[in-house]
């Protein structure tokens, strides 16, 4: 898990440094990915009461 997170941070920072994306693009995408991940985790792994 830490390796995947580290890789995602590295890729995001490299996209900003290389000028391929604005920082706001990368941060927005990270936010969307986080929300989707949390929602999927709740849907798939937590029991519904």
N, CA, C and O atoms as a CHARMM CRD file, in Angstrom:
* protein
*
  196
    1    1 UNK  N      0.82400  -1.19400   0.00000 PROA 1      0.00000
    2    1 UNK  CA     0.00000   0.00000   0.00000 PROA 1      0.00000
    3    1 UNK  C      0.86500   1.25300   0.00000 PROA 1      0.00000
    4    1 UNK  O      0.59900   2.19700  -0.74500 PROA 1      0.00000
    5    2 UNK  N      1.89700   1.26400   0.83100 PROA 2      0.00000
    6    2 UNK  CA     2.77700   2.42900   0.88700 PROA 2      0.00000
    7    2 UNK  C      3.52400   2.60900  -0.43000 PROA 2      0.00000
    8    2 UNK  O      3.76900   3.73700  -0.85800 PROA 2      0.00000
    9    3 UNK  N      3.88100   1.51200  -1.06700 PROA 3      0.00000
   10    3 UNK  CA     4.58100   1.58500  -2.35000 PROA 3      0.00000
   11    3 UNK  C      3.69100   2.21000  -3.42400 PROA 3      0.00000
   12    3 UNK  O      4.15000   3.04100  -4.20800 PROA 3      0.00000
   13    4 UNK  N      2.44000   1.81800  -3.45700 PROA 4      0.00000
   14    4 UNK  CA     1.49900   2.37300  -4.43500 PROA 4      0.00000
   15    4 UNK  C      1.26700   3.85100  -4.17000 PROA 4      0.00000
   16    4 UNK  O      1.23500   4.65200  -5.10500 PROA 4      0.00000
   17    5 UNK  N      1.10700   4.21600  -2.92500 PROA 5      0.00000
   18    5 UNK  CA     0.90900   5.62200  -2.57400 PROA 5      0.00000
   19    5 UNK  C      2.13800   6.44900  -2.93900 PROA 5      0.00000
   20    5 UNK  O      2.01500   7.54600  -3.48400 PROA 5      0.00000
   21    6 UNK  N      3.31000   5.92500  -2.63900 PROA 6      0.00000
   22    6 UNK  CA     4.54700   6.61900  -2.99700 PROA 6      0.00000
   23    6 UNK  C      4.68300   6.80800  -4.49700 PROA 6      0.00000
   24    6 UNK  O      5.10000   7.86800  -4.96300 PROA 6      0.00000
   25    7 UNK  N      4.32900   5.77400  -5.25100 PROA 7      0.00000
   26    7 UNK  CA     4.38600   5.86700  -6.71100 PROA 7      0.00000
   27    7 UNK  C      3.41400   6.92600  -7.22200 PROA 7      0.00000
   28    7 UNK  O      3.76800   7.70900  -8.10300 PROA 7      0.00000
   29    8 UNK  N      2.20700   6.96300  -6.69200 PROA 8      0.00000
   30    8 UNK  CA     1.21500   7.95000  -7.12000 PROA 8      0.00000
   31    8 UNK  C      1.69300   9.36900  -6.83000 PROA 8      0.00000
   32    8 UNK  O      1.51700  10.26600  -7.65400 PROA 8      0.00000
   33    9 UNK  N      2.29100   9.57300  -5.67400 PROA 9      0.00000
   34    9 UNK  CA     2.82300  10.89800  -5.33200 PROA 9      0.00000
   35    9 UNK  C      3.95500  11.26800  -6.28200 PROA 9      0.00000
   36    9 UNK  O      4.01900  12.39800  -6.76800 PROA 9      0.00000
   37   10 UNK  N      4.84300  10.32200  -6.54600 PROA 10     0.00000
   38   10 UNK  CA     5.95600  10.56100  -7.46700 PROA 10     0.00000
   39   10 UNK  C      5.45100  10.94400  -8.85800 PROA 10     0.00000
   40   10 UNK  O      5.94400  11.90300  -9.45300 PROA 10     0.00000
   41   11 UNK  N      4.49100  10.21700  -9.36900 PROA 11     0.00000
   42   11 UNK  CA     3.94900  10.50500 -10.69900 PROA 11     0.00000
   43   11 UNK  C      3.27600  11.87100 -10.71600 PROA 11     0.00000
   44   11 UNK  O      3.47500  12.64900 -11.64900 PROA 11     0.00000
   45   12 UNK  N      2.48300  12.17000  -9.69300 PROA 12     0.00000
   46   12 UNK  CA     1.81900  13.47300  -9.62600 PROA 12     0.00000
   47   12 UNK  C      2.80300  14.62400  -9.59800 PROA 12     0.00000
   48   12 UNK  O      2.63400  15.61100 -10.31300 PROA 12     0.00000
   49   13 UNK  N      3.83100  14.50000  -8.77500 PROA 13     0.00000
   50   13 UNK  CA     4.84300  15.55900  -8.69800 PROA 13     0.00000
   51   13 UNK  C      5.61700  15.69400 -10.00100 PROA 13     0.00000
   52   13 UNK  O      5.93800  16.80300 -10.42600 PROA 13     0.00000
   53   14 UNK  N      5.91500  14.57200 -10.63000 PROA 14     0.00000
   54   14 UNK  CA     6.65800  14.64400 -11.89000 PROA 14     0.00000
   55   14 UNK  C      5.82600  15.31000 -12.98000 PROA 14     0.00000
   56   14 UNK  O      6.37400  16.01700 -13.82500 PROA 14     0.00000
   57   15 UNK  N      4.52300  15.09900 -12.97500 PROA 15     0.00000
   58   15 UNK  CA     3.65700  15.74600 -13.97500 PROA 15     0.00000
   59   15 UNK  C      3.65500  17.25600 -13.78800 PROA 15     0.00000
   60   15 UNK  O      3.60700  18.00800 -14.76200 PROA 15     0.00000
   61   16 UNK  N      3.70600  17.70000 -12.53600 PROA 16     0.00000
   62   16 UNK  CA     3.75100  19.13700 -12.25600 PROA 16     0.00000
   63   16 UNK  C      5.10100  19.70900 -12.67300 PROA 16     0.00000
   64   16 UNK  O      5.16000  20.74200 -13.34000 PROA 16     0.00000
   65   17 UNK  N      6.18900  19.03900 -12.28000 PROA 17     0.00000
   66   17 UNK  CA     7.54000  19.53400 -12.57300 PROA 17     0.00000
   67   17 UNK  C      7.78500  19.59600 -14.07900 PROA 17     0.00000
   68   17 UNK  O      8.40800  20.54000 -14.56500 PROA 17     0.00000
   69   18 UNK  N      7.30500  18.61100 -14.81200 PROA 18     0.00000
   70   18 UNK  CA     7.51200  18.58300 -16.25600 PROA 18     0.00000
   71   18 UNK  C      6.58900  19.54100 -17.00400 PROA 18     0.00000
   72   18 UNK  O      6.73300  19.73300 -18.21100 PROA 18     0.00000
   73   19 UNK  N      5.64600  20.13800 -16.28900 PROA 19     0.00000
   74   19 UNK  CA     4.74200  21.09500 -16.90600 PROA 19     0.00000
   75   19 UNK  C      3.60000  20.45400 -17.67600 PROA 19     0.00000
   76   19 UNK  O      2.92500  21.12400 -18.45800 PROA 19     0.00000
   77   20 UNK  N      3.37900  19.17000 -17.46200 PROA 20     0.00000
   78   20 UNK  CA     2.30900  18.47300 -18.16400 PROA 20     0.00000
   79   20 UNK  C      0.93800  18.80900 -17.57400 PROA 20     0.00000
   80   20 UNK  O     -0.07000  18.76700 -18.27800 PROA 20     0.00000
   81   21 UNK  N      0.90400  19.14200 -16.28200 PROA 21     0.00000
   82   21 UNK  CA    -0.34800  19.48600 -15.60900 PROA 21     0.00000
   83   21 UNK  C     -0.09000  20.59200 -14.59700 PROA 21     0.00000
   84   21 UNK  O      1.02500  20.75500 -14.09900 PROA 21     0.00000
   85   22 UNK  N     -1.13500  21.34200 -14.30600 PROA 22     0.00000
   86   22 UNK  CA    -1.07400  22.31600 -13.22100 PROA 22     0.00000
   87   22 UNK  C     -1.22900  21.57100 -11.89900 PROA 22     0.00000
   88   22 UNK  O     -1.77700  20.47000 -11.85800 PROA 22     0.00000
   89   23 UNK  N     -0.74400  22.18100 -10.82600 PROA 23     0.00000
   90   23 UNK  CA    -0.86700  21.56700  -9.50100 PROA 23     0.00000
   91   23 UNK  C     -2.33400  21.33800  -9.14300 PROA 23     0.00000
   92   23 UNK  O     -2.67100  20.33300  -8.51700 PROA 23     0.00000
   93   24 UNK  N     -3.20200  22.26500  -9.53600 PROA 24     0.00000
   94   24 UNK  CA    -4.62800  22.11100  -9.22700 PROA 24     0.00000
   95   24 UNK  C     -5.21100  20.88000  -9.91100 PROA 24     0.00000
   96   24 UNK  O     -6.07600  20.21400  -9.34100 PROA 24     0.00000
   97   25 UNK  N     -4.75300  20.56500 -11.12300 PROA 25     0.00000
   98   25 UNK  CA    -5.22200  19.36200 -11.81600 PROA 25     0.00000
   99   25 UNK  C     -4.85800  18.10400 -11.04000 PROA 25     0.00000
  100   25 UNK  O     -5.68500  17.21200 -10.85200 PROA 25     0.00000
  101   26 UNK  N     -3.61400  18.04800 -10.59500 PROA 26     0.00000
  102   26 UNK  CA    -3.12800  16.87500  -9.87600 PROA 26     0.00000
  103   26 UNK  C     -3.83300  16.73400  -8.53100 PROA 26     0.00000
  104   26 UNK  O     -4.22900  15.63200  -8.15200 PROA 26     0.00000
  105   27 UNK  N     -3.99200  17.83900  -7.81100 PROA 27     0.00000
  106   27 UNK  CA    -4.66000  17.78700  -6.50800 PROA 27     0.00000
  107   27 UNK  C     -6.13000  17.41500  -6.64400 PROA 27     0.00000
  108   27 UNK  O     -6.65200  16.64500  -5.83700 PROA 27     0.00000
  109   28 UNK  N     -6.80200  17.95500  -7.65900 PROA 28     0.00000
  110   28 UNK  CA    -8.20800  17.61200  -7.87900 PROA 28     0.00000
  111   28 UNK  C     -8.34600  16.12600  -8.19900 PROA 28     0.00000
  112   28 UNK  O     -9.22800  15.45300  -7.66700 PROA 28     0.00000
  113   29 UNK  N     -7.48200  15.62100  -9.06100 PROA 29     0.00000
  114   29 UNK  CA    -7.52200  14.20000  -9.41600 PROA 29     0.00000
  115   29 UNK  C     -7.25400  13.31200  -8.20600 PROA 29     0.00000
  116   29 UNK  O     -7.89400  12.27400  -8.04000 PROA 29     0.00000
  117   30 UNK  N     -6.31300  13.71800  -7.36400 PROA 30     0.00000
  118   30 UNK  CA    -6.03000  12.95300  -6.14900 PROA 30     0.00000
  119   30 UNK  C     -7.24000  12.95200  -5.22000 PROA 30     0.00000
  120   30 UNK  O     -7.54100  11.93800  -4.59000 PROA 30     0.00000
  121   31 UNK  N     -7.92800  14.07700  -5.13500 PROA 31     0.00000
  122   31 UNK  CA    -9.12900  14.15700  -4.30900 PROA 31     0.00000
  123   31 UNK  C    -10.23700  13.26200  -4.82500 PROA 31     0.00000
  124   31 UNK  O    -10.88700  12.55900  -4.05100 PROA 31     0.00000
  125   32 UNK  N    -10.45600  13.28700  -6.13400 PROA 32     0.00000
  126   32 UNK  CA   -11.48200  12.43300  -6.73500 PROA 32     0.00000
  127   32 UNK  C    -11.13300  10.96000  -6.51800 PROA 32     0.00000
  128   32 UNK  O    -11.99800  10.16000  -6.15900 PROA 32     0.00000
  129   33 UNK  N     -9.87500  10.60700  -6.73600 PROA 33     0.00000
  130   33 UNK  CA    -9.44900   9.21900  -6.53700 PROA 33     0.00000
  131   33 UNK  C     -9.62800   8.78300  -5.08300 PROA 33     0.00000
  132   33 UNK  O    -10.00500   7.64100  -4.82000 PROA 33     0.00000
  133   34 UNK  N     -9.36100   9.67800  -4.14900 PROA 34     0.00000
  134   34 UNK  CA    -9.53400   9.35700  -2.73000 PROA 34     0.00000
  135   34 UNK  C    -10.99300   9.11800  -2.39100 PROA 34     0.00000
  136   34 UNK  O    -11.32200   8.16200  -1.68700 PROA 34     0.00000
  137   35 UNK  N    -11.86400   9.97400  -2.88200 PROA 35     0.00000
  138   35 UNK  CA   -13.29700   9.82400  -2.61600 PROA 35     0.00000
  139   35 UNK  C    -13.82200   8.52400  -3.21900 PROA 35     0.00000
  140   35 UNK  O    -14.56600   7.79400  -2.56500 PROA 35     0.00000
  141   36 UNK  N    -13.44400   8.23400  -4.44800 PROA 36     0.00000
  142   36 UNK  CA   -13.88900   7.00200  -5.09700 PROA 36     0.00000
  143   36 UNK  C    -13.37500   5.78200  -4.33800 PROA 36     0.00000
  144   36 UNK  O    -14.10900   4.80900  -4.16600 PROA 36     0.00000
  145   37 UNK  N    -12.13700   5.82400  -3.88600 PROA 37     0.00000
  146   37 UNK  CA   -11.56600   4.70900  -3.13400 PROA 37     0.00000
  147   37 UNK  C    -12.31000   4.48400  -1.82700 PROA 37     0.00000
  148   37 UNK  O    -12.60700   3.34400  -1.47200 PROA 37     0.00000
  149   38 UNK  N    -12.61100   5.55200  -1.11400 PROA 38     0.00000
  150   38 UNK  CA   -13.34500   5.43400   0.15100 PROA 38     0.00000
  151   38 UNK  C    -14.74200   4.88100  -0.08700 PROA 38     0.00000
  152   38 UNK  O    -15.19700   4.00600   0.64900 PROA 38     0.00000
  153   39 UNK  N    -15.42100   5.38100  -1.10400 PROA 39     0.00000
  154   39 UNK  CA   -16.76800   4.89000  -1.40100 PROA 39     0.00000
  155   39 UNK  C    -16.75400   3.41900  -1.80100 PROA 39     0.00000
  156   39 UNK  O    -17.62200   2.65400  -1.37900 PROA 39     0.00000
  157   40 UNK  N    -15.78800   3.02100  -2.60000 PROA 40     0.00000
  158   40 UNK  CA   -15.69200   1.61100  -2.99500 PROA 40     0.00000
  159   40 UNK  C    -15.37900   0.72600  -1.79600 PROA 40     0.00000
  160   40 UNK  O    -15.93800  -0.36400  -1.66800 PROA 40     0.00000
  161   41 UNK  N    -14.49700   1.17900  -0.92500 PROA 41     0.00000
  162   41 UNK  CA   -14.16900   0.41200   0.27800 PROA 41     0.00000
  163   41 UNK  C    -15.41300   0.21100   1.13300 PROA 41     0.00000
  164   41 UNK  O    -15.69100  -0.89400   1.59900 PROA 41     0.00000
  165   42 UNK  N    -16.14500   1.28300   1.32800 PROA 42     0.00000
  166   42 UNK  CA   -17.36700   1.18000   2.13900 PROA 42     0.00000
  167   42 UNK  C    -18.37200   0.23500   1.50000 PROA 42     0.00000
  168   42 UNK  O    -19.02200  -0.54500   2.19600 PROA 42     0.00000
  169   43 UNK  N    -18.50200   0.30100   0.18900 PROA 43     0.00000
  170   43 UNK  CA   -19.47900  -0.52600  -0.51100 PROA 43     0.00000
  171   43 UNK  C    -19.07300  -2.00400  -0.49900 PROA 43     0.00000
  172   43 UNK  O    -19.92200  -2.87800  -0.32800 PROA 43     0.00000
  173   44 UNK  N    -17.80800  -2.27700  -0.67500 PROA 44     0.00000
  174   44 UNK  CA   -17.36900  -3.65800  -0.85100 PROA 44     0.00000
  175   44 UNK  C    -16.99300  -4.37300   0.43900 PROA 44     0.00000
  176   44 UNK  O    -17.20100  -5.58100   0.55000 PROA 44     0.00000
  177   45 UNK  N    -16.44600  -3.65600   1.41700 PROA 45     0.00000
  178   45 UNK  CA   -15.86400  -4.33500   2.57100 PROA 45     0.00000
  179   45 UNK  C    -16.58200  -4.11200   3.89700 PROA 45     0.00000
  180   45 UNK  O    -16.42000  -4.90500   4.82400 PROA 45     0.00000
  181   46 UNK  N    -17.34500  -3.08300   3.99700 PROA 46     0.00000
  182   46 UNK  CA   -18.04300  -2.84700   5.25600 PROA 46     0.00000
  183   46 UNK  C    -19.44000  -3.43800   5.18400 PROA 46     0.00000
  184   46 UNK  O    -20.13500  -3.32000   4.17500 PROA 46     0.00000
  185   47 UNK  N    -19.82600  -4.06400   6.25600 PROA 47     0.00000
  186   47 UNK  CA   -21.16200  -4.65300   6.29400 PROA 47     0.00000
  187   47 UNK  C    -22.20500  -3.56000   6.40700 PROA 47     0.00000
  188   47 UNK  O    -22.03200  -2.58000   7.13100 PROA 47     0.00000
  189   48 UNK  N    -23.28200  -3.74900   5.68000 PROA 48     0.00000
  190   48 UNK  CA   -24.39600  -2.80500   5.78300 PROA 48     0.00000
  191   48 UNK  C    -25.28900  -3.23600   6.93600 PROA 48     0.00000
  192   48 UNK  O    -25.65900  -4.40400   7.05400 PROA 48     0.00000
  193   49 UNK  N    -25.62200  -2.28400   7.77100 PROA 49     0.00000
  194   49 UNK  CA   -26.48300  -2.59000   8.92600 PROA 49     0.00000
  195   49 UNK  C    -27.89600  -2.15100   8.67100 PROA 49     0.00000
  196   49 UNK  O    -28.76100  -2.32600   9.52900 PROA 49     0.00000
